[in-house]
Structures are given as structure tokens and as C-alpha cells.
């Protein structure tokens, strides 16, 4: 990352004044660069930017390439972001190399907005903001048939996809148990053990309109306004955009964003508020009772992420704490909602 290269991106003379790494970057690496610009076009250059690059961790980098995370994020910003209403950082440049999987994305610095914390959980207010923001992602392309033509969007719709996911679960589940069993209640441990043999049934039973999905809509990927300013909310880390059921994002967020005690109080009203936003803003005909049932069923989307993702990225003390929080909360979510009965 050089001043000379950034000068070509912005069409002005740019000097990198400071560089710092931000966030944990389990699959990629994020840098904040402070810039100085001079000459023609200098007034168009931001004072700071965020640059996304491949992870320096070999395991995480290999995962990012194999799962097409780097490719998908670049293509989300260039092809999908202009067609939806959800607030994302402005993208100044996005480039992916098909030969070696390398990539770079130059983005708006959202500071002074602050990143959420998946380990700590979030407030009721932030929960409501995040859920209603999802209507701005899902609504514009709800049941849009042209999404089927966008090859890079993640899907779990074919028998091959189901078989691959089941095989990954079987291969990775022993490692998950070895690390995370100590965090689970007996009921949660029994549920996750039973669910492994029912993944195919769970996927095959998904029958709902499809739309653009984030795929990893959790607190670490959300930026919230602070007392110093910033957008009320903005969503980052578009490494796993999908063409799938919208309620997967809603259930995934609420399952592990707010703490369980808060989630139990607010979730039904928030699902109804989300459905109302789709109806009012995008003309989507969605019934509250149907939305609630789909929300209950999709609680397992978070369970799948906790088991599989925890085993395919580089491990750190913070990542273990994060996946422990996700596993315990998502499993409790499924238990609270009796999601197993809907498979």
C-alpha cells in the first residue's frame, strides 16, 4: 500500500501520513490510513480511508480464497451495493485478482462511528436500529428473479450445496466440541449434537421468497453513531453476500446481538416492525405470523456459523470468546423458540 498507488486511485498527489490496523479481521485485514493530498483534485481526497486486504494469517487467507470471500466482497461493492438501500461505506476502489485471489478495497472511513462488539452484546436501541436497517437491504430486491443470474452470490439451494455443508459439519464438529463444549449447557450441547444429522432437512425445508442477504450480519460488522457523530448505522464486511431467505439475517442478528434476557423481551415486536417496514417502504406483502415462524426456524443459521466458522479461521483469544458467545446465544435462541420442532 503506497502513496503512489493511492495517488492513482484518487487522481491527486496523495501522501500516507499514518497507518494503523483496526478490528480483528478474522478473514481479512483492515487498515486505517491518514492521508495528505496536494495539487489538482486534492479537495476530493478524504482525510482518512479504510483499506481492506487479505489476512496475513495463512489459514484465514486460505479460507478467504477458498470460500470466495475476497471475490464476493469486491463484487458486492461494484455490482450489488448500488441496487440496495442499506448504508454501506462509500467504495473508492475495489479490485480482485482471479489468478491468486489477492484483493484490495478502498473505503470511506466511518469514524467517529464505532464498531459493535459481539462478545459484549448490544442495547435494545441498537437492536432495533439494526433490524430495521435490514429492511433496507432486503426490500429493494425482494423476490427479484434476476438475482438468480448473479453467480457469485452464496446459495444453499442444490443437493450438492446441502451435501457439502453436511460434510463440512461432520468434519469440523469434533474440533468445535473440543474447544466449545465447556461453554454449553447440557440442553444446548444435546441440541447441537442432534442438529448435525438434520442439516439437510433444515435446508430442504426452507421455502420463502429470496433476496440479497448479508450472511454475517452481527455486531462486529456493524458501525453505530457515537456522541462525536457518524451514521446511525452502517454495515461492513460484505464477504458472504447471498441470495437467500431474508429472515436468516434477522434471526442471526437477534440470536446473538442482544443478550438473551433482552432478546426474549424484544424479538417478537422487532420481527413485526421489520415486516411492517417491508410492507410500508417496499410494498412487500409479508404476514406477521409467517415472518415469526420463519424467524424461529432460521435460528439455526447462527448455530451453523458458530460451529463451522470457528474452525476455519485463525484462532485467537478474542475469536474464541466471540465464537463462545455466538454458540451459547444461538443455541439458547433455538431452545427458547423451539426451533427444532419446525425442521
VEXZAKE-53464 format. One record per residue (C-alpha): residue number from 0; z, x, y. Coordinates in pm, 1 decimal, always signed. Each point is the difference from the previous one (the first is absolute). Layout:
! residues N
<miba NUM <Z X Y>>
...
***
This chain:
! residues 343
<miba 0 <+0.0 +0.0 +0.0>>
<miba 1 <-125.9 +191.7 +302.0>>
<miba 2 <-36.2 -62.1 +370.5>>
<miba 3 <-371.9 +68.5 -32.1>>
<miba 4 <-50.4 -268.9 -262.2>>
<miba 5 <+201.1 -257.0 +197.1>>
<miba 6 <-212.8 +79.7 +302.4>>
<miba 7 <-303.2 -119.0 -196.9>>
<miba 8 <+185.0 -318.2 -101.4>>
<miba 9 <+89.9 -94.1 +357.7>>
<miba 10 <-298.8 +144.8 +182.4>>
<miba 11 <+223.5 +199.6 +235.7>>
<miba 12 <+176.2 +336.3 +7.6>>
<miba 13 <+318.7 -55.9 -200.7>>
<miba 14 <+290.7 +236.2 -60.7>>
<miba 15 <+267.9 -67.5 -264.3>>
<miba 16 <+330.2 +52.3 +180.9>>
<miba 17 <+243.8 -87.8 -279.3>>
<miba 18 <-7.8 -104.1 -367.6>>
<miba 19 <+267.0 -168.9 -208.5>>
<miba 20 <+2.5 -166.7 -338.5>>
<miba 21 <+112.2 -363.1 -1.1>>
<miba 22 <+108.3 -230.8 -279.8>>
<miba 23 <+37.7 +78.3 -369.4>>
<miba 24 <-367.4 -29.8 -89.0>>
<miba 25 <+35.2 -55.9 -374.3>>
<miba 26 <-379.1 -11.1 -47.4>>
<miba 27 <-128.4 +148.1 +326.7>>
<miba 28 <+126.8 +220.0 +281.9>>
<miba 29 <+42.7 -130.1 +354.9>>
<miba 30 <+7.0 +224.3 +306.4>>
<miba 31 <+69.3 -82.7 +363.1>>
<miba 32 <-201.2 +219.4 +235.7>>
<miba 33 <+76.4 +26.6 +370.6>>
<miba 34 <-322.8 +62.4 +191.9>>
<miba 35 <-110.0 +140.0 +333.5>>
<miba 36 <-349.2 -80.3 +118.8>>
<miba 37 <-214.9 +135.0 +278.9>>
<miba 38 <-348.4 -30.8 +138.4>>
<miba 39 <-238.1 -291.7 -30.4>>
<miba 40 <+139.8 -287.5 -203.7>>
<miba 41 <+358.3 +127.4 +14.1>>
<miba 42 <+130.3 -331.2 +129.6>>
<miba 43 <-106.7 -167.8 -326.8>>
<miba 44 <+204.6 +232.7 -220.8>>
<miba 45 <+344.9 -131.1 -102.3>>
<miba 46 <+309.0 +213.3 +63.0>>
<miba 47 <+82.5 -6.4 -370.1>>
<miba 48 <-161.0 -108.7 -326.7>>
<miba 49 <+91.5 -35.2 -366.2>>
<miba 50 <-219.4 +175.9 -254.3>>
<miba 51 <-1.0 -94.0 -368.2>>
<miba 52 <-91.1 +265.8 -257.4>>
<miba 53 <+31.9 +38.1 -378.4>>
<miba 54 <+346.7 +74.4 -135.2>>
<miba 55 <+89.5 +368.5 -42.0>>
<miba 56 <+179.4 -99.3 -323.4>>
<miba 57 <-241.0 +55.4 -289.8>>
<miba 58 <+115.6 -304.2 -199.1>>
<miba 59 <-17.8 -232.3 +296.9>>
<miba 60 <-337.9 +136.0 +108.1>>
<miba 61 <-143.2 -44.3 -350.8>>
<miba 62 <+134.7 -355.9 -1.2>>
<miba 63 <-154.3 -72.7 +339.7>>
<miba 64 <-339.4 +119.0 -118.8>>
<miba 65 <+11.1 -159.7 -345.8>>
<miba 66 <+108.6 -340.3 +132.6>>
<miba 67 <-250.3 +23.7 +288.1>>
<miba 68 <+279.4 -39.5 +256.2>>
<miba 69 <-158.8 +244.3 +245.1>>
<miba 70 <-345.4 -152.3 -30.7>>
<miba 71 <+133.4 -353.7 +34.8>>
<miba 72 <+200.1 +71.8 +311.9>>
<miba 73 <-296.6 +152.3 +178.3>>
<miba 74 <-220.3 -292.7 -97.1>>
<miba 75 <+265.4 -253.7 +100.3>>
<miba 76 <+3.6 +133.7 +355.4>>
<miba 77 <-376.9 +22.4 +25.6>>
<miba 78 <-101.7 -320.3 -182.6>>
<miba 79 <+289.4 -248.1 -30.2>>
<miba 80 <+232.0 +49.9 +298.0>>
<miba 81 <-251.8 -136.6 +255.4>>
<miba 82 <-24.2 -326.0 -198.1>>
<miba 83 <+370.7 -94.6 -14.7>>
<miba 84 <+261.5 -68.4 +267.3>>
<miba 85 <+299.3 +197.2 -126.1>>
<miba 86 <+119.5 +269.1 +243.0>>
<miba 87 <-92.3 +346.9 -125.1>>
<miba 88 <-18.2 +332.5 +183.0>>
<miba 89 <-322.5 +66.4 +185.1>>
<miba 90 <-217.0 +229.0 -210.5>>
<miba 91 <-175.6 +279.3 +191.6>>
<miba 92 <-158.8 +166.3 -303.1>>
<miba 93 <-1.4 -50.6 -378.8>>
<miba 94 <-179.9 +217.3 -252.0>>
<miba 95 <+11.5 +36.4 -379.2>>
<miba 96 <-174.9 +258.9 -217.3>>
<miba 97 <-129.6 -152.0 -324.3>>
<miba 98 <-39.8 +343.4 -158.9>>
<miba 99 <+362.0 +116.4 +9.5>>
<miba 100 <+196.0 -304.6 +117.6>>
<miba 101 <+109.6 +164.2 +324.9>>
<miba 102 <+46.3 -225.5 +302.6>>
<miba 103 <+119.0 -16.0 +358.6>>
<miba 104 <+87.9 -296.8 +220.3>>
<miba 105 <+82.3 +33.1 +370.2>>
<miba 106 <+210.8 -290.4 +122.6>>
<miba 107 <+178.8 -140.9 +301.0>>
<miba 108 <+360.2 +119.0 +27.6>>
<miba 109 <+206.6 -319.6 -15.1>>
<miba 110 <+314.1 +160.0 +150.3>>
<miba 111 <+241.4 -108.9 +140.1>>
<miba 112 <-22.1 -258.2 -279.6>>
<miba 113 <+214.3 +106.9 -294.9>>
<miba 114 <-69.0 -0.8 -372.9>>
<miba 115 <+194.1 -238.6 -222.3>>
<miba 116 <+225.5 +137.8 -272.6>>
<miba 117 <-45.3 -131.9 -352.7>>
<miba 118 <+334.4 +139.0 -113.2>>
<miba 119 <+204.1 -162.5 +276.9>>
<miba 120 <-187.3 -332.0 +3.6>>
<miba 121 <-71.8 -204.1 +310.7>>
<miba 122 <+136.5 -277.3 +216.8>>
<miba 123 <-82.6 -367.4 -24.7>>
<miba 124 <-195.5 +30.8 +326.2>>
<miba 125 <-215.5 +282.8 -130.5>>
<miba 126 <-53.5 -191.1 -323.5>>
<miba 127 <-139.7 -297.2 +188.2>>
<miba 128 <-223.7 +219.6 +216.2>>
<miba 129 <-138.8 +178.4 -305.4>>
<miba 130 <-71.1 -314.8 -200.5>>
<miba 131 <-176.0 -178.6 +286.2>>
<miba 132 <-208.9 +312.7 +64.3>>
<miba 133 <-137.9 -32.9 -352.1>>
<miba 134 <-170.7 -325.4 +99.1>>
<miba 135 <-203.5 +210.8 +245.2>>
<miba 136 <-119.1 +215.7 -289.2>>
<miba 137 <-62.8 -273.6 -255.6>>
<miba 138 <-128.1 -282.2 +218.2>>
<miba 139 <-325.0 +139.1 +144.2>>
<miba 140 <-158.2 +64.2 -341.6>>
<miba 141 <+179.4 -257.2 -214.0>>
<miba 142 <-214.1 -87.2 -303.9>>
<miba 143 <-288.3 +198.8 +150.5>>
<miba 144 <-264.4 +43.8 -274.1>>
<miba 145 <-148.6 +308.2 +168.0>>
<miba 146 <+314.3 +197.0 -84.4>>
<miba 147 <-120.1 +8.6 -360.5>>
<miba 148 <-283.2 +226.2 +114.9>>
<miba 149 <+235.9 +265.9 +145.6>>
<miba 150 <+35.3 +234.8 -294.3>>
<miba 151 <+286.1 +218.6 +123.4>>
<miba 152 <+253.3 -283.1 +33.7>>
<miba 153 <+256.3 +7.9 -280.8>>
<miba 154 <-11.7 -282.0 -254.5>>
<miba 155 <+174.2 -106.4 -319.2>>
<miba 156 <-246.9 -259.2 -115.9>>
<miba 157 <-174.9 +137.3 -308.3>>
<miba 158 <+130.4 +54.0 -354.2>>
<miba 159 <-54.9 +373.1 +50.4>>
<miba 160 <+223.8 -2.3 +309.7>>
<miba 161 <+272.3 -181.2 -191.6>>
<miba 162 <-24.5 +235.5 -295.6>>
<miba 163 <+19.7 +303.7 +228.3>>
<miba 164 <+309.3 -130.9 +178.1>>
<miba 165 <+169.5 -82.1 -330.5>>
<miba 166 <-79.0 +347.0 -130.8>>
<miba 167 <+139.5 +163.9 +313.1>>
<miba 168 <+316.5 -206.8 -28.4>>
<miba 169 <+49.3 +103.0 -364.6>>
<miba 170 <-54.7 +365.0 +80.2>>
<miba 171 <+220.6 +12.0 +309.9>>
<miba 172 <+278.4 -243.9 -87.6>>
<miba 173 <+210.4 +251.8 -200.1>>
<miba 174 <+8.6 +233.0 +300.9>>
<miba 175 <+99.5 -286.7 +227.1>>
<miba 176 <+285.8 -96.0 -231.5>>
<miba 177 <+118.3 +359.2 -24.8>>
<miba 178 <+41.0 +23.1 +377.7>>
<miba 179 <+76.7 -352.6 +116.4>>
<miba 180 <+183.9 -177.3 -284.0>>
<miba 181 <+328.9 +111.5 +152.7>>
<miba 182 <-71.3 -207.7 +310.5>>
<miba 183 <-78.0 -326.0 -183.9>>
<miba 184 <+228.2 -284.2 -98.7>>
<miba 185 <-12.8 -106.4 -367.6>>
<miba 186 <-198.8 -312.5 +94.5>>
<miba 187 <-248.6 +203.1 +204.2>>
<miba 188 <-39.9 +259.1 -276.4>>
<miba 189 <-66.1 -274.3 -254.8>>
<miba 190 <-255.7 -170.2 +226.1>>
<miba 191 <-203.2 +313.1 +69.3>>
<miba 192 <+0.0 +78.3 -372.4>>
<miba 193 <-133.7 -347.9 -83.7>>
<miba 194 <-257.9 +0.1 +276.3>>
<miba 195 <-189.8 +298.8 -136.7>>
<miba 196 <-142.7 -201.4 -288.3>>
<miba 197 <-98.3 -285.6 +233.8>>
<miba 198 <-196.3 +185.4 +268.3>>
<miba 199 <-330.5 -128.3 -133.5>>
<miba 200 <+121.6 -359.4 -0.7>>
<miba 201 <+133.2 +39.5 +353.9>>
<miba 202 <-332.9 +131.0 +131.1>>
<miba 203 <-210.1 -249.6 -194.4>>
<miba 204 <+208.7 -284.6 +143.0>>
<miba 205 <-79.2 +87.5 +360.8>>
<miba 206 <-207.8 -289.4 +130.2>>
<miba 207 <-15.8 -13.1 +379.2>>
<miba 208 <-249.6 +62.2 +279.9>>
<miba 209 <-57.9 +368.9 +67.7>>
<miba 210 <+3.5 +187.5 +328.1>>
<miba 211 <+51.8 +348.7 +144.7>>
<miba 212 <+340.7 +135.9 -104.6>>
<miba 213 <+196.6 +305.1 +106.8>>
<miba 214 <+132.7 +85.0 -345.8>>
<miba 215 <+310.5 +188.0 +116.0>>
<miba 216 <+138.6 -213.6 +283.1>>
<miba 217 <+352.7 +140.3 +27.8>>
<miba 218 <+228.5 +125.8 +271.7>>
<miba 219 <-103.5 +364.9 -17.5>>
<miba 220 <-353.6 -113.3 +84.5>>
<miba 221 <+97.3 -215.1 +297.2>>
<miba 222 <+67.9 +103.8 +359.6>>
<miba 223 <+228.5 -215.0 +216.2>>
<miba 224 <+52.9 -3.9 +375.9>>
<miba 225 <+306.9 +177.4 +137.1>>
<miba 226 <+189.9 -31.0 +326.5>>
<miba 227 <-238.6 +262.7 +138.2>>
<miba 228 <-306.9 -207.8 -81.5>>
<miba 229 <-279.4 -27.4 -252.3>>
<miba 230 <-178.4 -290.9 -168.2>>
<miba 231 <+228.7 -261.2 -161.4>>
<miba 232 <-143.2 +111.7 -334.2>>
<miba 233 <-287.0 +214.3 -126.3>>
<miba 234 <-103.4 +74.9 -357.1>>
<miba 235 <-97.8 +344.7 -126.1>>
<miba 236 <-79.3 +173.1 -332.1>>
<miba 237 <-303.8 -196.7 -111.9>>
<miba 238 <-43.7 +205.3 -317.5>>
<miba 239 <-9.9 -292.0 -241.8>>
<miba 240 <-183.6 -288.6 +169.3>>
<miba 241 <-98.0 -268.5 -243.9>>
<miba 242 <-190.1 -318.9 -65.1>>
<miba 243 <+275.6 -208.9 -148.5>>
<miba 244 <+250.3 -284.5 +33.1>>
<miba 245 <+160.4 -7.1 +343.6>>
<miba 246 <+342.8 -96.6 -124.5>>
<miba 247 <+27.5 +336.4 -174.2>>
<miba 248 <+48.8 +168.5 +338.4>>
<miba 249 <+250.1 -264.4 +115.3>>
<miba 250 <+212.6 +15.7 -314.2>>
<miba 251 <-19.9 +378.9 -15.7>>
<miba 252 <+131.7 +33.6 +353.9>>
<miba 253 <+278.1 -256.9 -21.4>>
<miba 254 <+105.6 +117.8 -344.8>>
<miba 255 <+121.6 +335.4 +126.9>>
<miba 256 <-16.0 -4.1 +383.2>>
<miba 257 <+303.4 -206.9 +94.5>>
<miba 258 <+313.9 +53.5 -206.0>>
<miba 259 <+39.1 -256.5 -281.3>>
<miba 260 <+276.1 -197.6 +172.8>>
<miba 261 <-218.5 -50.5 +308.5>>
<miba 262 <-315.5 -55.0 -202.4>>
<miba 263 <+150.8 -289.3 -194.0>>
<miba 264 <+82.2 -180.9 +323.8>>
<miba 265 <-331.4 +46.5 +179.7>>
<miba 266 <-277.0 +25.9 -259.0>>
<miba 267 <-92.0 -363.9 -49.4>>
<miba 268 <-18.8 -68.0 +374.6>>
<miba 269 <-206.1 +315.8 +56.1>>
<miba 270 <-248.5 -89.8 -272.1>>
<miba 271 <-40.2 -339.8 +166.6>>
<miba 272 <-42.1 +163.1 +343.1>>
<miba 273 <-268.5 +231.8 -141.9>>
<miba 274 <-185.7 -297.4 -149.6>>
<miba 275 <+24.9 -183.9 +331.9>>
<miba 276 <-148.6 +300.6 +183.7>>
<miba 277 <-296.6 +3.4 -239.7>>
<miba 278 <-58.5 -369.1 +56.8>>
<miba 279 <+39.9 +11.2 +377.6>>
<miba 280 <-179.0 +325.1 +83.9>>
<miba 281 <-268.5 +20.8 -270.3>>
<miba 282 <-48.4 -351.8 -133.2>>
<miba 283 <+108.9 +102.9 -348.9>>
<miba 284 <+104.0 -302.1 -203.8>>
<miba 285 <+310.3 +116.7 -180.2>>
<miba 286 <+278.8 -217.8 -138.3>>
<miba 287 <+362.0 +111.8 +49.2>>
<miba 288 <+103.2 -77.8 -357.7>>
<miba 289 <-300.0 +186.3 -140.4>>
<miba 290 <+72.0 +297.2 +226.5>>
<miba 291 <+361.3 +9.7 -116.6>>
<miba 292 <-98.7 -3.8 -367.0>>
<miba 293 <-252.0 +280.9 +53.1>>
<miba 294 <+262.7 +194.9 +193.4>>
<miba 295 <+244.0 -32.0 -289.6>>
<miba 296 <-258.3 +112.5 -253.4>>
<miba 297 <-108.3 +298.8 +207.4>>
<miba 298 <+351.1 +149.8 -0.6>>
<miba 299 <-119.5 +219.4 -286.7>>
<miba 300 <-248.8 +177.8 +227.5>>
<miba 301 <+292.4 +202.3 +134.7>>
<miba 302 <+133.2 +70.2 -348.6>>
<miba 303 <-334.7 +147.8 -102.9>>
<miba 304 <-11.4 +220.3 +308.7>>
<miba 305 <+355.2 +127.3 -52.9>>
<miba 306 <-65.1 +97.7 -361.3>>
<miba 307 <-345.0 +155.1 +31.2>>
<miba 308 <+0.6 +152.7 +349.0>>
<miba 309 <+336.2 +167.9 -57.2>>
<miba 310 <-155.5 +202.7 -281.3>>
<miba 311 <-329.0 +111.4 +155.1>>
<miba 312 <+105.3 +152.0 +332.7>>
<miba 313 <+199.7 +313.3 +72.2>>
<miba 314 <+372.3 -53.4 -38.4>>
<miba 315 <+254.5 +65.2 +275.4>>
<miba 316 <+356.4 -111.2 +64.1>>
<miba 317 <-129.2 -251.6 +252.4>>
<miba 318 <-272.7 -133.6 -230.0>>
<miba 319 <+253.8 -62.5 -275.8>>
<miba 320 <+222.2 -192.0 +241.5>>
<miba 321 <-300.7 -202.5 +115.7>>
<miba 322 <-123.4 -88.6 -347.8>>
<miba 323 <+354.5 -78.3 -112.2>>
<miba 324 <+31.2 -246.3 +288.2>>
<miba 325 <-337.9 -151.1 -81.7>>
<miba 326 <+68.3 -30.9 -373.3>>
<miba 327 <+341.4 -159.6 +39.2>>
<miba 328 <-105.9 -241.3 +275.3>>
<miba 329 <-331.2 -104.0 -154.7>>
<miba 330 <+159.5 -65.9 -337.5>>
<miba 331 <+281.0 -197.2 +161.9>>
<miba 332 <-265.8 -191.3 +191.3>>
<miba 333 <-173.2 -96.4 -324.8>>
<miba 334 <+332.6 -96.4 -155.0>>
<miba 335 <+105.0 -211.4 +298.6>>
<miba 336 <-330.0 -190.1 -2.0>>
<miba 337 <-27.6 -28.5 -379.2>>
<miba 338 <-346.8 +151.2 +36.3>>
<miba 339 <-23.6 +69.1 -371.6>>
<miba 340 <-23.4 -372.2 -71.2>>
<miba 341 <-328.2 -14.8 +194.7>>
<miba 342 <-186.0 +259.0 -207.0>>
***
